[in-house]
Amino acid sequence: MTDQPIVGEAVTIVTEDYRECSALVVAVHGVGYDHEDWGYVGPAINVVFVTADPQKHDPHGMQLERYSSLSHFNIVRSMPKPGRYWRKP
């Protein structure tokens, strides 16, 4: 097993609208595993990140967003156009 995320680590996420953002891991749900066809499959994680949406701006700057139970890229990569996943930078 490789690349197990840890709380406080920076990861790359892809949002529902396919924007890449840097995010901070705030919770890890379980342990990743090696799949014979997909390679390493990481656990679900919770993250916090600065929004990439230019309309989510307030007097303090760009707003923070949170995603919960975000899937690893190797789980969603077989979807036609995957979005809302995490991977290592």
Backbone as a ProteinNet text record, in pm:
[ID]
protein_1_A
[PRIMARY]
MTDQPIVGEAVTIVTEDYRECSALVVAVHGVGYDHEDWGYVGPAINVVFVTADPQKHDPHGMQLERYSSLSHFNIVRSMPKPGRYWRKP
[TERTIARY]
84.8	0	89.1	48.7	126.1	35.2	93.1	23.2	-97.8	-99.2	-207.9	-210.7	-323.9	-329.8	-332.3	-283.9	-287.4	-350.5	-410.8	-472.3	-365.1	-396.4	-303	-225	-234.4	-161.4	-235.7	-161	-219.9	-243.5	-362.1	-395.8	-455.2	-467.9	-535.7	-675.1	-775.7	-912.3	-962.9	-1063.1	-1133.2	-1278.9	-1332.7	-1468.8	-1570.8	-1699.6	-1806.2	-1800.3	-1752	-1741.2	-1600.6	-1527.4	-1398.7	-1286.9	-1291.6	-1181.6	-1087.1	-957.4	-857.3	-828.2	-820	-789.4	-695.8	-616.3	-539.8	-630.5	-623.1	-709	-628	-679.8	-616.8	-702.8	-641.6	-714.4	-747.9	-876.8	-918.7	-969.5	-995.9	-1035.1	-1008.2	-971.7	-946.5	-1037.4	-1111.7	-1206.2	-1153.5	-1089.7	-1039.2	-896.3	-861.1	-725	-731.6	-637.5	-630.6	-585.9	-598.6	-559.8	-512.2	-440.2	-394	-493.6	-544.7	-640	-564.7	-591.4	-511.1	-529.2	-644.4	-665.2	-642.1	-676.8	-674	-549.7	-468.8	-354.9	-400.4	-330.8	-365	-498.9	-586.2	-714.6	-714.7	-714.9	-709.7	-843.9	-843.9	-967.8	-1046.2	-1168.9	-1245.8	-1187.7	-1190.2	-1136.8	-1231.6	-1216.4	-1282.6	-1175.8	-1211	-1113.4	-1176.1	-1089.5	-1129.1	-1040.5	-1100.5	-1024	-1080.3	-999.2	-1044.3	-1119	-1239.8	-1323.6	-1258.4	-1287.3	-1241.4	-1351.3	-1466.7	-1581.7	-1568.5	-1549	-1529.1	-1650.7	-1766.5	-1884.8	-1894.8	-1811.2	-1812.6	-1703.3	-1723.8	-1628.3	-1700.9	-1636.5	-1696.7	-1590.9	-1622.8	-1525.1	-1393.5	-1393.5	-1271.3	-1189.6	-1240.5	-1170.6	-1252.5	-1185.2	-1254.1	-1300	-1417.3	-1475	-1411.8	-1422.2	-1377.2	-1493.2	-1459.9	-1559.4	-1508.5	-1600.8	-1566.5	-1632.8	-1560.2	-1616.7	-1600.2	-1701	-1696	-1698.7	-1633	-1630.5	-1593.1	-1486.1	-1437.7	-1364.9	-1402	-1342.8	-1206.9	-1124.1	-993.6	-1012.2	-921.7	-928	-941.9	-870.4	-873.3	-1009.6	-1097.7	-1234	-1321.7	-1303.5	-1393.3	-1339.1	-1217.7	-1155.9	-1225.1	-1301.5	-1370.4	-1502.1	-1542	-1663.4	-1639.2	-1743.8	-1726.2	-1654	-1690.3	-1621.4	-1621.3	-1523.2	-1526.5	-1502	-1569.3	-1549.3	-1569.5	-1525.7	-1538	-1459.5	-1327.4	-1239.4	-1110.3	-1025.1	-895.2	-784.8	-665.2	-543.5	-425.5	-313.1	-191.2	-144.3	-85.8	-38.2	71.2
-118.2	0	124.1	224.4	347.1	467.9	580.5	709.5	724.4	660.3	679.1	826.1	895.4	1036.1	1049.1	1162.1	1188.7	1325.3	1342	1469.4	1578.5	1690.3	1801.4	1802.2	1696.1	1685.3	1757.7	1813	1876.4	1770.3	1775.6	1688.2	1774.6	1717.1	1783.4	1725.2	1812.8	1766.1	1819.4	1753.5	1801.1	1817.3	1936.3	1968	1913.7	1930.4	1883	1949.6	2074.4	2144.8	2133.9	2031.8	1992.1	2094.6	2170	2261.8	2191.8	2202.4	2147.1	2248.3	2200.4	2286.6	2211.9	2287.1	2228.5	2226.6	2120	2105.8	2048.3	2066.7	2016.4	1904	1789.6	1674.8	1704.1	1688.4	1709.3	1581.2	1476.1	1345.4	1238.3	1119.5	1004.9	892.2	834.1	727.3	593.2	519.7	387.3	389.6	285.2	265.2	233.8	287	256.1	112	64.8	-71.9	-79	-186.1	-209.9	-300.8	-253.8	-329.8	-385.5	-509.9	-571.9	-504.5	-442.2	-375.9	-225.5	-162	-15	40.4	-43.6	5.7	51.3	148	194.9	267	231.4	298.5	355.7	487.4	553.5	552.6	579.2	584.4	711.8	716.3	840.2	939.6	1068.1	1171.7	1291.2	1370.8	1500.8	1606.9	1713.6	1819.5	1957.5	2056.4	2196.3	2264.4	2359	2424.6	2563	2647.4	2779.8	2760.2	2813.1	2791.8	2842.5	2774	2818.8	2896.8	2908.8	2977.8	3128.2	3209.3	3353.4	3424.5	3362.8	3425.7	3403	3316.5	3290.4	3372.6	3501.9	3598.5	3685.3	3714.1	3803.8	3905	3994.4	4096.6	4041	3915.1	3854	3783.3	3776.3	3708.5	3593.5	3500.7	3383.6	3294.8	3235.6	3154.1	3015	2952.9	2815.4	2721.6	2606	2502.2	2372.8	2283.3	2151.9	2044.1	1935.1	1815.5	1702.3	1618.8	1502	1374.8	1272.9	1140.4	1147.4	1218.8	1236.1	1109.2	1055.2	930.9	955.9	853.4	857.2	848.1	908.3	909.9	770.3	672	539	471.3	521.2	466.4	528.1	655.4	725.6	735.2	694.8	716.8	644.5	540.3	469.7	537.5	640.8	714.7	795.6	825.6	899.1	1032.5	1110.2	1235.7	1255.2	1194.7	1198.2	1337.5	1367.6	1489.4	1456.9	1546	1530.2	1408.2	1419.9	1315.7	1378.4	1298.2	1346.6	1258.2	1317.9	1244.4	1318.6	1253.3	1318.5	1418.1	1531.2	1630.8	1577
0	0	0	-77.3	-88.1	-78.9	-49.3	-56.8	34.6	150.8	246	287.8	270.6	310.4	462.5	511.3	655.4	678.5	794	829.6	828	764	752	621.9	545.6	419.2	306.8	213.2	95.2	-12	-74.8	-186.8	-296.9	-414.5	-525.6	-534.8	-550.1	-570.2	-703.1	-756.3	-874.7	-833.5	-855.3	-813	-913	-878.5	-967.4	-1104.5	-1107	-1234.8	-1294.4	-1251.8	-1310	-1292.5	-1184.4	-1151.2	-1055.4	-1082.6	-991.3	-883	-758.2	-643.7	-550.4	-476.8	-367.2	-245.6	-167.5	-50.5	65.5	185.3	306.4	362.6	389.6	444.5	591.1	626.6	766	831.4	753.5	807.8	702.8	750.2	663.1	710.5	616.9	649.8	599.9	686	649.1	599.7	528.7	479.8	330.9	255.5	112.9	90.6	-32.7	-63.8	-208.7	-239.9	-376.1	-447.3	-561.2	-641.7	-761.5	-796.5	-903.8	-1038.9	-1065.9	-1194.6	-1188.8	-1078.6	-1069	-1002.4	-940.9	-865	-726.9	-671.6	-536.6	-537.3	-444.6	-425.5	-285.1	-277.4	-147.7	-77.8	52.9	128.7	97.4	142.6	133.3	233.5	198.3	287.3	292	396.7	405.9	386.1	314.5	285.8	304.2	318.7	315.4	211.6	134.6	29.7	2.9	-58.2	-102.3	-232.8	-239.4	-356.5	-484.6	-592.4	-723.7	-795.5	-731.2	-789.8	-765.4	-870.1	-851.6	-791.2	-791.6	-733	-582	-527.9	-384.1	-316.8	-316.5	-262.8	-162.2	-50.2	47.8	92.4	187.9	228.3	282.3	323.3	376.6	269.3	147.7	38	-15.8	-78	-132.1	-16.5	-30.1	75.7	80	196.4	213.2	182.5	127.9	104.7	165	193.1	247.9	163.9	144.1	82.1	182.5	192.2	279.7	196.5	247	183.7	36	8.4	-128.5	-172.7	-288.2	-339.1	-403.4	-402.8	-468	-619.5	-695.1	-841.5	-901.4	-849.6	-910	-899	-813.7	-805.8	-913.5	-942	-1034.7	-1176.9	-1200.9	-1332.2	-1446.8	-1417.5	-1524.5	-1563.3	-1491.8	-1526.4	-1652.9	-1730.6	-1856.6	-1839.9	-1742.2	-1714.3	-1563.2	-1496.1	-1350.1	-1293.8	-1187.4	-1110.7	-965	-879.8	-734.3	-684.5	-692.5	-642.9	-592	-528.4	-481.5	-537.8	-539.8	-575.8	-513.3	-509.8	-460.3	-566.1	-523.2	-622	-711.8
[MASK]
+++++++++++++++++++++++++++++++++++++++++++++++++++++++++++++++++++++++++++++++++++++++++

